[in-house]
Amino acid sequence: MTLSADNKEHWKLLHHIRLIEAESGKEGLVSTLKELVIQATQDKEDGDGKKKLSSVKPPPVYSSQPTGLAWKAQALVKDLEQMFGITPQRTNSIKEVLSLPFSQQKVLMGALVERLLTGKGAPINDRSGTLEATLGILDFLGPEKKDLVKETFDPLIEYYYSSIKKPYTNYVGHSFRTADGSYNSINFPDVGKAGNNYVRVVNSFAAANEQLPPPHLVFERLLKRPENHFTPHKNGINMLLFYLAILVTHDLFYTDPKNPRRNLTSSYLDLTDQESVRQMKNGLLKNDQWFDKRLVIQPPGVGALLILFNRNHNYIARQLLDFNENGRFTYGQGELLATEEEQDEELFQTARLVNNACFANIITHEYLRTIFGAQQESDFLFNPLAKHSSPVYGNEVSVEFNIIYRWHSAIGQQDEDWLTAVMSVLGAAFTDTKRRQHASMSTPPKQKNSDHSATGTDQSLFDSFIEPFNEHFSKATKAELEKGLPLAGAHRDLNTGLFDDADLVKLLKRGYNQVASEIGNGLNVPASLEHIEIAGIKQARALRCCYFNEFRKFMDLMPLKTFEDFSEKVEVQNALRDLYGTPDKVELYAGVMVERTLQIGLRLPYTMTRGVLSDAINLLQNDRILNQEMSPNTLTNWGYEFSQGDPEHFNRVLPRMINIHFGGAGSRDNPIFTPDQLKNLFVAPQANNA
């Protein structure tokens, strides 16, 4: 018996349904549905030779996008990996389709596949006429077709519901950062706010070590760099990278000297403190000024980087006002901005966000690339912000990561000599400050669970450093100090308050040319930083941090079983054995500093690498501003494009910033950095040429 064309199609479809029932898996579903869609959408005639599909499915409305089979094939290819398996209900619905007239089968099979694809990544062309045709058919179905109706509409209802994500992550009017970091999370506005306590990410369930070694012995035997002994970084990483790292850590961590539980800065990369260094006009900052006195006594290249961001902010604010896209910064009667003060605020906050986007660009394009060992000018990009998230909870820095980000062992030889000289001058002031800090650790103040009654960064403890530091190192005049904080190796113009470009470039070049130290394996922290390391050890103990192996288990890493697992240095292995007795009793502070190192990139110790990357990704992806507001709509078209970097430098923004803001120090024949140097700013030139 010869089967009609319709019967052939019917039996072919029935065969595919049986295959689905037999295979009942993702691969079977995908292969079968693909064939079903092709068959059901073929422009075939019914048995009487007349095309009846048009009477059921109206012609598509005009669309420049693919429709029909072209769209379904494209969508199916995009979504193969996300398809899900067949269910009994869906099997019944497909069987029910086969009992309908063939012209209706074609429409419903297309609708079924579209529903399967709904919400799986492929956009739907709503002008295909599928919805209208499906509703026209389902309107005439009886109760015996209930599985088909349910299967068709359940995903559709879920699709419409899930199109709007909950909980909501953004409100109109919350595009800018607050000064204290609050309201980064709309749902939990206090998360990440300056003045919060550090959080704990790892709870220790091990018995407390009642015989912890004295902190000075931990420093002496595990951390202290032997005199005249320096191990250059094997990959040639320079101190310029660590100048940036100092900005990052000081932006995220500011332990209250009176309460070691408390972080006085916000938990976001937001360059927080504002008003004291603002001009309060045209959105500008005071020339070459910064707030944080802690950074005065850092290697002076750190201050040069801060000034780079200060100048970048002012450049951005001026450009925004010059372009004034759509009159956004115009003020006066009938304008959105009523007063000059409102204009200043709008310009300042917008410029701040663009500058913040530049900071994030440097983190992803320079900093993270270097950690992974990639060239800064390469196609490799580890960017946690590439796919925007919808952060609900915000970010809160932890005491564990406060410990992990202590990279004093990286200090190069020139900066070691610098810090030794600084500490010899400021030793008495530091000793007094640390004594008060230690006393507060012994008797921390009683607090409620959420005490924000005294937020802000009280820097009075650092005032005692400025005068002796300036006398010995900066040598700024009284008139210069009235213009802002001092910077060793540079002087301000008394008319403008600006430092000389050539001086600032020298400070950056000092970091660029200086090879950093190897970081892990122990015994490489400069002796002059003993009191800082001891304070860190005491803080970790006061806040009852977990053991090193507990942290590794939390990070899904195998615990270290022998002291040989820790460091390649025999003297460090022996010291660990003498001080702690067993690997499971090694405290977190000591363990992360003396562990063996990853062999690529920044060569951080293994546990430190794992922790830093997890923390960095959480920090970036949990920041609502970085994910939701870094758009042309908020930054302006010009601001967004500027923050995306220079296409000629693999979309890096740092080379452009250096050339724009320190350009007075260079010329065409003698540039600040040569084109080859700009390709790898965080690798010392001798290593680049090796």
C-alpha positions as CSV (number, residue, x, y, z in Angstrom):
1,M,0.0,0.0,0.0
2,T,1.3,3.4,-0.9
3,L,1.0,6.0,1.8
4,S,-0.1,9.5,1.1
5,A,2.2,12.4,1.6
6,D,0.3,13.3,4.8
7,N,0.5,9.8,6.2
8,K,4.2,9.7,5.5
9,E,4.7,12.8,7.4
10,H,2.4,11.5,10.2
11,W,4.3,8.3,10.5
12,K,7.6,10.1,10.4
13,L,6.6,12.4,13.2
14,L,5.3,9.4,15.2
15,H,8.6,7.7,14.7
16,H,10.4,10.7,16.2
17,I,8.1,10.8,19.2
18,R,8.8,7.1,19.9
19,L,12.5,7.9,19.7
20,I,12.1,10.6,22.3
21,E,10.2,8.2,24.6
22,A,12.9,5.6,24.1
23,E,15.9,7.8,24.5
24,S,14.4,10.2,27.1
25,G,17.5,12.3,27.2
26,K,18.9,15.6,26.2
27,E,20.7,14.5,23.1
28,G,17.7,12.5,21.9
29,L,15.4,15.5,22.5
30,V,17.7,17.9,20.6
31,S,18.2,15.7,17.6
32,T,14.5,14.8,17.4
33,L,13.2,18.3,17.9
34,K,15.5,19.6,15.3
35,E,14.1,17.2,12.7
36,L,10.5,17.8,13.8
37,V,10.9,21.5,13.4
38,I,12.3,21.1,10.0
39,Q,9.5,18.8,9.0
40,A,6.7,20.8,10.6
41,T,7.8,24.0,9.0
42,Q,8.2,22.7,5.5
43,D,5.9,24.5,3.1
44,K,4.0,21.2,2.2
45,E,0.4,20.9,0.8
46,D,-2.4,19.2,2.6
47,G,-4.0,16.1,1.0
48,D,-6.4,18.1,-1.2
49,G,-3.5,20.0,-2.7
50,K,-4.4,23.3,-1.2
51,K,-2.2,25.2,1.3
52,K,-4.3,25.7,4.4
53,L,-1.6,26.9,6.8
54,S,-2.3,30.6,6.0
55,S,-5.8,30.2,7.2
56,V,-4.5,29.2,10.6
57,K,-1.3,31.2,10.9
58,P,-1.5,34.9,9.8
59,P,1.3,36.2,7.7
60,P,4.2,37.6,9.8
61,V,4.4,41.3,10.4
62,Y,7.4,42.9,8.8
63,S,10.7,42.3,10.7
64,S,14.3,42.8,9.6
65,Q,15.3,39.8,11.9
66,P,15.1,36.2,10.8
67,T,11.7,34.5,11.0
68,G,10.4,31.0,10.6
69,L,12.8,28.1,10.0
70,A,15.7,30.5,9.8
71,W,15.0,31.8,13.3
72,K,14.4,28.4,14.8
73,A,17.6,26.9,13.4
74,Q,19.6,29.8,14.6
75,A,18.0,29.7,18.1
76,L,18.4,25.9,18.4
77,V,22.1,26.1,17.5
78,K,22.6,28.8,20.2
79,D,20.8,26.8,22.9
80,L,21.8,23.2,22.3
81,E,23.9,23.1,25.5
82,Q,21.1,24.6,27.6
83,M,18.3,22.3,26.4
84,F,16.6,20.1,29.0
85,G,15.3,16.5,28.9
86,I,11.9,15.3,27.9
87,T,9.2,14.9,30.5
88,P,6.1,12.6,30.4
89,Q,3.9,15.6,30.2
90,R,5.8,16.9,27.2
91,T,5.6,13.5,25.5
92,N,1.8,13.5,25.9
93,S,1.6,17.0,24.5
94,I,3.6,16.0,21.4
95,K,1.4,12.9,20.9
96,E,-1.7,15.2,21.1
97,V,-0.2,17.4,18.4
98,L,-0.2,14.3,16.1
99,S,-4.0,13.9,16.5
100,L,-4.6,17.4,15.1
101,P,-5.0,18.3,11.4
102,F,-1.6,18.5,9.8
103,S,-1.8,22.2,9.1
104,Q,-2.3,22.8,12.8
105,Q,0.5,20.4,13.7
106,K,2.9,22.6,11.8
107,V,2.0,25.6,13.8
108,L,1.9,23.9,17.2
109,M,5.2,22.1,16.7
110,G,6.8,25.4,15.9
111,A,5.2,26.9,19.0
112,L,6.3,24.0,21.2
113,V,9.9,24.4,20.1
114,E,9.8,28.2,20.6
115,R,8.5,27.5,24.2
116,L,11.3,25.1,24.8
117,L,13.8,27.7,23.7
118,T,12.1,30.5,25.6
119,G,14.4,32.2,28.1
120,K,17.4,30.1,27.1
121,G,19.4,32.8,25.5
122,A,18.0,33.2,22.0
123,P,15.9,36.3,21.5
124,I,12.3,35.7,20.2
125,N,11.0,37.5,17.2
126,D,7.5,38.5,18.4
127,R,6.4,39.3,14.8
128,S,6.5,35.7,13.6
129,G,2.8,35.2,14.2
130,T,3.3,32.1,16.3
131,L,1.5,33.5,19.4
132,E,-1.5,34.6,17.5
133,A,-1.8,31.3,15.6
134,T,-1.3,29.2,18.7
135,L,-4.0,31.0,20.6
136,G,-6.4,30.6,17.6
137,I,-5.9,26.8,17.7
138,L,-6.0,26.3,21.5
139,D,-9.2,28.2,21.7
140,F,-11.0,25.2,20.0
141,L,-9.4,22.4,22.0
142,G,-11.4,20.3,24.4
143,P,-10.5,19.1,27.9
144,E,-8.9,16.0,26.6
145,K,-6.1,18.2,25.3
146,K,-5.3,19.7,28.7
147,D,-1.7,18.5,28.7
148,L,-1.1,20.3,25.4
149,V,-2.6,23.5,26.7
150,K,-0.6,23.3,30.0
151,E,2.6,22.4,28.3
152,T,2.3,25.3,25.9
153,F,1.4,27.9,28.4
154,D,3.3,27.0,31.6
155,P,6.7,27.9,30.1
156,L,5.2,31.1,28.7
157,I,3.9,32.2,32.1
158,E,7.3,31.4,33.6
159,Y,9.0,33.3,30.8
160,Y,7.0,36.5,31.4
161,Y,7.5,36.2,35.2
162,S,11.2,35.6,35.1
163,S,11.8,38.5,32.6
164,I,11.8,40.9,35.6
165,K,14.5,39.7,38.1
166,K,13.8,39.8,41.8
167,P,14.8,41.1,44.2
168,Y,15.3,44.5,42.5
169,T,18.9,45.7,42.4
170,N,18.6,49.3,41.3
171,Y,16.4,52.3,42.0
172,V,16.2,55.5,39.9
173,G,18.3,58.1,41.6
174,H,20.9,55.7,43.0
175,S,23.4,55.9,40.2
176,F,26.2,57.5,42.2
177,R,28.4,56.1,45.0
178,T,27.8,57.5,48.5
179,A,30.8,58.8,50.4
180,D,30.7,56.1,53.0
181,G,29.8,53.2,50.6
182,S,26.2,52.7,51.9
183,Y,23.4,51.9,49.5
184,N,25.7,50.0,47.1
185,S,23.2,47.3,47.9
186,I,19.7,48.7,47.7
187,N,18.2,45.8,49.6
188,F,20.9,45.8,52.3
189,P,22.1,49.4,52.4
190,D,24.6,49.0,55.3
191,V,26.6,46.2,53.7
192,G,30.0,47.5,52.8
193,K,29.5,50.7,54.6
194,A,32.6,52.5,56.2
195,G,32.7,51.8,59.9
196,N,31.4,48.3,59.7
197,N,33.1,45.4,61.4
198,Y,35.2,43.1,59.3
199,V,33.3,39.9,58.5
200,R,34.5,36.4,59.1
201,V,34.2,34.0,56.1
202,V,35.8,30.9,57.8
203,N,34.7,29.7,61.3
204,S,37.3,27.7,63.2
205,F,36.0,24.5,64.8
206,A,39.4,23.3,65.9
207,A,40.6,23.4,69.5
208,A,42.4,26.6,70.2
209,N,46.2,26.5,70.3
210,E,47.0,27.5,73.9
211,Q,50.7,27.7,73.2
212,L,50.9,30.1,70.3
213,P,54.5,31.3,69.7
214,P,55.4,34.9,70.6
215,P,54.8,37.2,67.6
216,H,58.4,38.4,67.6
217,L,59.6,34.8,67.2
218,V,57.2,34.2,64.4
219,F,58.6,37.3,62.6
220,E,62.2,36.5,63.5
221,R,62.2,32.8,62.3
222,L,59.6,32.8,59.6
223,L,59.3,36.3,58.0
224,K,62.4,38.5,58.5
225,R,64.5,39.1,55.5
226,P,68.2,38.3,56.3
227,E,70.5,41.3,56.1
228,N,71.9,41.9,52.6
229,H,69.8,39.1,51.3
230,F,67.4,39.9,48.4
231,T,65.7,37.4,46.1
232,P,64.6,39.2,42.9
233,H,61.2,38.2,41.5
234,K,61.8,35.4,39.0
235,N,59.3,36.9,36.5
236,G,60.7,40.4,36.8
237,I,57.5,41.9,38.3
238,N,58.4,45.5,39.3
239,M,57.4,47.7,42.2
240,L,55.0,49.8,40.1
241,L,52.5,46.9,40.3
242,F,52.8,46.9,44.0
243,Y,52.3,50.6,44.2
244,L,48.9,49.9,42.6
245,A,48.3,47.1,45.0
246,I,48.9,49.5,47.9
247,L,46.2,51.8,46.5
248,V,43.8,48.8,46.3
249,T,44.5,47.5,49.8
250,H,44.3,51.0,51.4
251,D,41.1,51.6,49.5
252,L,39.6,48.4,51.0
253,F,41.2,48.1,54.5
254,Y,41.5,50.8,57.2
255,T,41.5,49.1,60.6
256,D,40.4,51.4,63.3
257,P,43.4,52.0,65.6
258,K,41.0,52.0,68.6
259,N,39.1,48.9,67.6
260,P,40.8,46.1,65.5
261,R,37.4,44.6,64.6
262,R,36.3,47.7,62.7
263,N,37.1,48.8,59.1
264,L,36.9,52.6,58.7
265,T,36.7,52.6,54.9
266,S,34.1,51.1,52.5
267,S,34.3,47.6,51.1
268,Y,34.3,48.8,47.5
269,L,36.9,50.0,45.0
270,D,35.5,53.5,45.2
271,L,38.4,55.9,46.2
272,T,36.1,56.9,49.0
273,D,37.0,60.1,50.8
274,Q,35.6,63.2,49.0
275,E,34.6,66.5,50.5
276,S,37.9,67.6,52.2
277,V,39.7,67.4,48.8
278,R,37.0,68.9,46.6
279,Q,37.0,72.4,45.2
280,M,33.2,72.4,45.4
281,K,32.9,74.0,41.9
282,N,32.6,72.4,38.4
283,G,33.0,68.9,40.0
284,L,36.8,69.4,40.5
285,L,39.2,68.1,43.1
286,K,41.9,70.3,44.7
287,N,45.0,70.0,42.5
288,D,47.2,67.0,43.3
289,Q,45.6,66.4,46.7
290,W,44.5,63.3,48.5
291,F,43.0,62.5,51.8
292,D,44.7,59.4,53.3
293,K,47.7,60.4,55.4
294,R,48.7,56.7,55.7
295,L,49.9,57.0,52.1
296,V,52.4,59.8,52.8
297,I,55.0,57.5,54.2
298,Q,54.6,54.8,51.5
299,P,57.2,54.7,48.7
300,P,56.6,58.0,46.9
301,G,55.6,56.3,43.7
302,V,52.3,55.4,45.5
303,G,51.6,59.1,45.9
304,A,52.5,59.7,42.2
305,L,49.8,57.1,41.2
306,L,47.3,58.9,43.5
307,I,48.0,62.1,41.8
308,L,47.5,60.4,38.4
309,F,43.9,59.6,39.5
310,N,43.4,63.1,40.9
311,R,44.3,64.6,37.6
312,N,42.3,62.1,35.7
313,H,39.2,63.1,37.7
314,N,39.7,66.8,36.9
315,Y,40.4,66.1,33.3
316,I,37.2,64.0,33.1
317,A,35.1,66.7,34.9
318,R,36.3,69.4,32.4
319,Q,35.6,67.2,29.4
320,L,32.1,66.4,30.7
321,L,31.3,70.0,31.1
322,D,32.8,70.9,27.7
323,F,30.8,68.2,25.9
324,N,27.7,68.7,28.1
325,E,25.8,65.9,26.3
326,N,22.1,66.7,25.9
327,G,22.6,69.7,28.3
328,R,23.0,67.3,31.2
329,F,25.2,69.7,33.2
330,T,23.3,72.9,32.4
331,Y,21.7,74.6,35.4
332,G,19.2,77.4,35.8
333,Q,15.5,78.0,35.6
334,G,13.6,75.2,33.8
335,E,16.7,72.9,33.9
336,L,17.0,69.6,35.9
337,L,19.8,71.2,37.8
338,A,18.6,74.4,39.5
339,T,21.8,75.8,41.0
340,E,25.6,75.9,40.5
341,E,25.9,73.7,43.6
342,E,23.8,71.0,42.0
343,Q,25.9,71.3,38.8
344,D,29.0,70.8,40.9
345,E,27.6,67.7,42.5
346,E,26.4,66.2,39.2
347,L,29.7,66.8,37.6
348,F,31.7,65.5,40.5
349,Q,29.8,62.3,40.9
350,T,29.8,61.6,37.2
351,A,33.5,62.3,36.9
352,R,34.1,60.1,40.0
353,L,32.3,57.2,38.3
354,V,34.2,57.6,35.1
355,N,37.4,57.6,37.1
356,N,36.2,54.6,39.0
357,A,35.6,52.8,35.7
358,C,39.2,53.6,34.7
359,F,40.4,52.2,38.0
360,A,38.4,49.0,37.3
361,N,39.9,48.9,33.8
362,I,43.4,49.0,35.3
363,I,42.5,46.2,37.7
364,T,41.2,43.9,34.9
365,H,43.6,44.8,32.1
366,E,46.8,45.3,34.0
367,Y,46.6,43.8,37.5
368,L,44.7,40.6,36.9
369,R,46.6,39.9,33.7
370,T,49.9,40.2,35.6
371,I,48.7,37.8,38.3
372,F,48.0,35.2,35.6
373,G,51.3,35.8,33.8
374,A,49.7,37.2,30.7
375,Q,51.2,40.1,28.8
376,Q,49.4,43.3,29.4
377,E,49.0,43.8,25.7
378,S,47.4,40.5,24.7
379,D,44.1,39.1,23.8
380,F,43.8,37.3,27.1
381,L,41.5,39.1,29.5
382,F,40.3,37.7,32.8
383,N,37.4,40.2,33.4
384,P,34.8,39.4,36.1
385,L,32.8,42.4,34.8
386,A,32.5,41.2,31.2
387,K,29.1,39.7,31.9
388,H,27.2,42.1,34.1
389,S,25.7,40.6,37.2
390,S,22.7,41.8,39.3
391,P,24.3,42.0,42.7
392,V,21.8,42.0,45.6
393,Y,23.9,41.6,48.7
394,G,26.8,44.0,48.2
395,N,30.4,43.3,49.4
396,E,31.9,43.3,52.8
397,V,35.7,42.7,53.3
398,S,36.8,40.1,55.7
399,V,39.5,39.8,58.3
400,E,40.9,36.7,56.4
401,F,41.5,38.8,53.3
402,N,42.9,41.7,55.3
403,I,45.6,39.2,56.2
404,I,46.1,37.7,52.8
405,Y,46.7,41.1,51.1
406,R,49.8,41.8,53.2
407,W,52.5,41.7,50.6
408,H,55.4,43.4,52.4
409,S,57.7,40.6,51.3
410,A,57.5,42.0,47.7
411,I,59.3,45.2,48.6
412,G,62.3,45.8,46.3
413,Q,65.8,46.8,47.4
414,Q,65.5,50.5,46.8
415,D,62.2,50.8,48.6
416,E,63.5,48.6,51.4
417,D,66.3,51.1,52.0
418,W,63.7,53.9,51.8
419,L,61.4,52.3,54.4
420,T,64.3,51.5,56.7
421,A,65.2,55.2,56.7
422,V,61.6,56.2,57.2
423,M,61.1,53.8,60.1
424,S,64.4,55.0,61.8
425,V,63.0,58.5,61.8
426,L,59.4,57.7,62.7
427,G,60.1,54.7,65.0
428,A,59.0,56.4,68.2
429,A,55.8,57.7,66.7
430,F,55.0,54.2,65.3
431,T,55.8,52.5,68.6
432,D,53.4,54.8,70.5
433,T,50.6,54.3,67.9
434,K,51.0,50.5,67.9
435,R,51.1,50.4,71.7
436,R,47.7,52.1,71.8
437,Q,46.5,49.8,69.1
438,H,47.6,46.7,71.1
439,A,46.0,48.0,74.3
440,S,42.7,48.4,72.4
441,M,43.0,44.8,71.2
442,S,43.2,43.6,74.8
443,T,40.1,45.4,75.8
444,P,38.0,46.0,72.7
445,P,34.9,48.2,73.2
446,K,31.5,46.7,73.7
447,Q,29.4,47.0,70.6
448,K,26.0,46.3,69.4
449,N,25.7,44.1,66.3
450,S,25.3,47.1,64.1
451,D,27.0,50.2,65.5
452,H,27.6,53.0,62.9
453,S,27.4,55.7,65.4
454,A,30.9,57.0,64.8
455,T,31.8,56.4,61.1
456,G,34.6,58.3,59.3
457,T,38.3,58.0,59.1
458,D,39.9,59.7,62.2
459,Q,43.5,60.3,61.0
460,S,44.7,62.2,64.1
461,L,47.0,59.3,65.0
462,F,48.9,60.0,61.8
463,D,49.4,63.7,62.3
464,S,52.4,63.1,64.4
465,F,54.1,61.5,61.4
466,I,53.8,64.3,59.0
467,E,56.1,66.9,60.6
468,P,59.2,64.6,61.1
469,F,58.6,62.9,57.8
470,N,58.5,66.2,55.9
471,E,61.5,67.5,57.8
472,H,63.7,64.5,56.8
473,F,62.2,63.4,53.4
474,S,59.8,65.8,51.6
475,K,61.2,69.1,52.8
476,A,58.1,71.0,51.7
477,T,57.8,74.6,52.8
478,K,55.0,75.8,55.0
479,A,53.4,77.4,51.9
480,E,53.5,74.1,50.0
481,L,51.9,72.2,53.0
482,E,49.0,74.7,52.9
483,K,48.4,73.3,49.4
484,G,48.2,69.7,50.5
485,L,50.1,66.7,51.8
486,P,53.8,66.4,51.0
487,L,55.4,64.0,48.6
488,A,59.0,63.0,48.9
489,G,60.9,63.8,45.8
490,A,58.5,66.4,44.4
491,H,57.5,70.0,45.1
492,R,54.3,71.9,44.5
493,D,53.9,75.1,42.4
494,L,52.7,77.7,44.9
495,N,50.3,79.2,42.4
496,T,48.6,76.1,41.1
497,G,49.4,73.5,43.9
498,L,50.5,71.1,41.2
499,F,53.6,69.0,41.4
500,D,56.1,69.0,38.6
501,D,55.4,66.4,35.9
502,A,59.0,65.5,35.6
503,D,59.3,64.8,39.3
504,L,56.2,62.6,39.3
505,V,57.4,60.6,36.3
506,K,60.7,60.0,38.1
507,L,58.8,58.5,41.0
508,L,56.8,56.2,38.7
509,K,60.0,55.3,36.8
510,R,61.6,54.4,40.1
511,G,58.9,51.8,40.6
512,Y,58.9,50.7,37.0
513,N,62.7,50.1,36.9
514,Q,62.8,48.4,40.4
515,V,62.4,44.6,40.5
516,A,60.2,43.4,43.3
517,S,61.2,40.6,45.7
518,E,59.9,37.0,45.5
519,I,56.9,36.8,47.8
520,G,56.4,33.3,49.2
521,N,58.5,30.7,51.0
522,G,59.2,32.9,54.0
523,L,62.2,35.0,55.3
524,N,61.7,37.9,52.9
525,V,60.0,40.7,54.8
526,P,62.3,43.7,55.4
527,A,63.4,43.9,59.0
528,S,62.3,47.5,59.3
529,L,58.6,46.3,59.1
530,E,58.8,44.1,62.1
531,H,56.4,46.2,64.2
532,I,53.8,46.2,61.3
533,E,54.0,42.4,60.9
534,I,53.7,41.9,64.7
535,A,50.7,44.1,64.8
536,G,49.1,42.0,62.0
537,I,49.8,38.8,63.8
538,K,48.3,40.2,67.0
539,Q,45.2,41.5,65.1
540,A,44.6,38.1,63.5
541,R,44.8,36.4,66.9
542,A,42.6,39.0,68.6
543,L,39.9,38.4,65.9
544,R,40.3,34.6,66.4
545,C,41.1,33.8,62.8
546,C,41.0,30.2,61.6
547,Y,44.1,28.0,61.1
548,F,45.9,28.0,57.7
549,N,44.6,24.5,56.8
550,E,41.1,25.4,57.8
551,F,41.2,28.2,55.3
552,R,42.6,25.9,52.6
553,K,39.7,23.4,53.2
554,F,37.2,26.3,53.0
555,M,38.7,27.1,49.6
556,D,38.4,23.5,48.4
557,L,42.2,23.0,48.6
558,M,43.9,20.0,50.2
559,P,45.3,20.6,53.6
560,L,49.1,20.6,53.9
561,K,50.2,17.4,55.7
562,T,53.9,18.0,56.3
563,F,56.1,21.1,57.0
564,E,58.0,20.3,53.8
565,D,54.7,21.0,51.9
566,F,54.8,24.6,53.1
567,S,58.1,26.1,52.1
568,E,61.1,25.1,50.0
569,K,63.4,26.6,52.6
570,V,64.6,24.1,55.1
571,E,65.1,26.7,57.8
572,V,61.4,27.7,57.4
573,Q,60.3,24.1,57.6
574,N,62.3,23.6,60.8
575,A,61.0,26.9,62.3
576,L,57.4,25.9,61.6
577,R,58.0,22.5,63.3
578,D,59.5,24.2,66.3
579,L,56.9,27.0,66.6
580,Y,53.7,25.0,65.9
581,G,54.4,21.3,66.3
582,T,51.9,20.1,63.7
583,P,50.8,21.6,60.3
584,D,47.2,21.8,61.5
585,K,48.2,24.3,64.2
586,V,49.9,26.7,61.8
587,E,48.0,30.0,62.1
588,L,46.7,31.6,58.9
589,Y,49.0,34.7,59.1
590,A,52.1,32.6,59.1
591,G,50.9,30.0,56.7
592,V,50.0,32.3,53.8
593,M,53.3,34.1,54.1
594,V,55.7,31.1,54.0
595,E,53.9,28.8,51.5
596,R,55.5,27.8,48.2
597,T,54.5,29.9,45.2
598,L,52.6,29.4,42.0
599,Q,55.1,29.2,39.1
600,I,53.5,31.8,36.8
601,G,52.7,35.5,36.8
602,L,52.9,37.2,40.1
603,R,54.1,34.0,41.8
604,L,52.0,34.5,44.8
605,P,51.8,31.6,47.3
606,Y,49.2,29.0,46.3
607,T,46.7,29.7,49.0
608,M,47.1,33.4,48.6
609,T,46.5,33.1,44.9
610,R,43.3,31.2,45.4
611,G,42.1,33.6,48.0
612,V,43.0,36.8,46.1
613,L,41.2,35.6,43.0
614,S,38.1,34.6,44.8
615,D,38.0,37.8,46.7
616,A,38.6,40.0,43.6
617,I,35.8,38.3,41.7
618,N,33.4,38.6,44.6
619,L,34.4,42.3,45.1
620,L,33.8,43.2,41.5
621,Q,30.7,41.1,40.8
622,N,29.0,42.1,44.1
623,D,29.5,45.8,43.4
624,R,26.2,47.2,42.1
625,I,27.8,50.4,40.7
626,L,30.4,48.6,38.7
627,N,27.9,46.2,37.2
628,Q,24.8,48.4,36.7
629,E,26.0,51.9,36.3
630,M,29.1,51.7,34.2
631,S,27.2,52.5,31.0
632,P,26.9,55.4,28.6
633,N,23.6,56.3,30.2
634,T,25.3,57.1,33.5
635,L,28.9,57.9,32.4
636,T,27.9,59.8,29.3
637,N,28.9,58.6,25.8
638,W,32.3,60.3,26.1
639,G,33.0,59.1,29.6
640,Y,32.1,55.5,28.8
641,E,34.3,55.5,25.7
642,F,37.2,57.0,27.6
643,S,37.0,54.5,30.4
644,Q,37.1,51.6,27.9
645,G,40.7,52.4,27.2
646,D,42.8,52.8,24.0
647,P,42.1,50.2,21.3
648,E,45.7,50.6,20.1
649,H,46.8,49.3,23.5
650,F,44.4,46.3,23.8
651,N,41.8,48.6,25.5
652,R,44.1,49.5,28.4
653,V,43.4,52.9,29.9
654,L,46.6,53.3,32.0
655,P,49.0,54.2,29.1
656,R,46.5,56.9,27.9
657,M,46.2,58.3,31.5
658,I,50.0,58.5,31.9
659,N,50.5,60.3,28.5
660,I,47.6,62.8,29.2
661,H,48.4,63.7,32.7
662,F,52.2,63.5,32.9
663,G,52.7,64.5,29.3
664,G,54.7,67.6,30.3
665,A,57.6,65.5,31.2
666,G,58.0,63.9,27.8
667,S,58.3,64.8,24.1
668,R,58.0,63.1,20.8
669,D,61.7,62.2,20.8
670,N,61.9,61.4,24.5
671,P,58.5,60.0,25.6
672,I,57.7,59.2,29.2
673,F,57.6,55.5,28.4
674,T,58.6,54.1,25.1
675,P,56.0,52.1,23.1
676,D,57.7,48.9,24.1
677,Q,57.7,49.9,27.7
678,L,54.0,50.7,27.6
679,K,53.3,47.1,26.5
680,N,54.3,45.7,29.9
681,L,54.3,48.5,32.6
682,F,54.4,46.0,35.5
683,V,57.6,44.1,34.4
684,A,61.0,45.7,35.0
685,P,62.8,46.6,31.7
686,Q,65.7,44.3,32.4
687,A,63.2,41.4,32.6
688,N,61.4,42.5,29.5
689,N,64.7,42.6,27.6
690,A,65.9,39.2,29.0
